[in-house]
Amino acid sequence: MNEQQSGAPCFICRCYEVTLADVEQAIADGALTVNDVKRRTKAAMGVCQGAYCVPALVALLAERTGQDPAAIAPITARPPVRLIPLESLADLVPEHD
């Protein structure tokens, strides 16, 4: 049973609530890589940085496009941006006598 039959969405990316239908639409619109799907849907951009959804994205891309899963390039990883108080950075510098 797929999400259309059950009526409940099947989430591929839990962080951004990207559904199977969203990913399939991105692939239908021309996405051929995980980065293409990421740009179109925000999948793999959440807190987990793709730890949970990238394997599913690779499997879907391979199945829908006929690509070898091993040939699908990994995502371009970028660390999450978080505000850091200057005091926290200052504490990292050792004081000299």
N, C-alpha and C positions, 0 to 999 in steps of 0.2 A: 504494500500500500504506500503510495507517495503522498506528498502534502496536498495535492489536488483532490485525491480520493478521501483523505481523512478530514480535510478542512483546516487542520492545524499546520502552521508553518514548520518546516524542517530547517532549523538554524545550522548553517555551516560555520559562521563566525558568531560566537556567543557574545563577544565584547561589543560588537556593533549591530547585533541582531540581523546579520546578512543571511538571507534565506537561500535555499537551493534554487528557488525561482529567480532570485536576483543574480546568482552566479550563472545560471543557464542563460539568462538574458544577456549578460555581459559577453559570454562566449558566442552567442548568436549574433551579437553586435560586432564581433571581430576580435575579441580578446584571445590571444594565443599563448600568453605566458601568465605566471602567477602575478607578476608586476602589473600586467594589463588588467587583470581582474581586480587587483588591489586598488588601482587608480579609479576604476569605474564603480566599485562597491564599498570601499573602505575595509574590506575583509583583510585581516592580518595587520591592521593598524592599531589595534586595541592594546590593552595592558599586557596581554600574553604575547604580543609581537608575533603572532602566527603560530605559536607552539601547538595549538590545537587544530587550527583550521587549514594550515598550509598542506598537510598531507591529504586532506579531503579535496582541496583545490587542485592539487597535482593529479589525483585520481580522476576527478571530473574532467579536467583538461585532457588527460590522456584518453579517457573514454569517448569524449565528445569530438575530439579533433583527430584521433588516431595517432597521436604522438607517443613515442616511447616515454614512459614516466621518468626514466633515468636521463633523458635528453631535455626535460623541462627545467629551465634554469631556476635556481632558488631565488627567493625574494631579496631585494636590496634592503638589508637590515639597517635601521636607524634607531639609535637609542631614544627612548621617550624624553621629551623635553619637560623639565620640571624647574620651577623657580627655586633657587638656592640663595638663602640670605648670605650677604658678604661675610657676616660673622662666622658662618660655618666654614667658608673658604679660608678665612684668616686663621682659624683654629688648626688648619692643616699644616701651616708653615711653622717649623720649629723655631723657637726663640733662641737667639745667640746671646751668650753672656758678655 
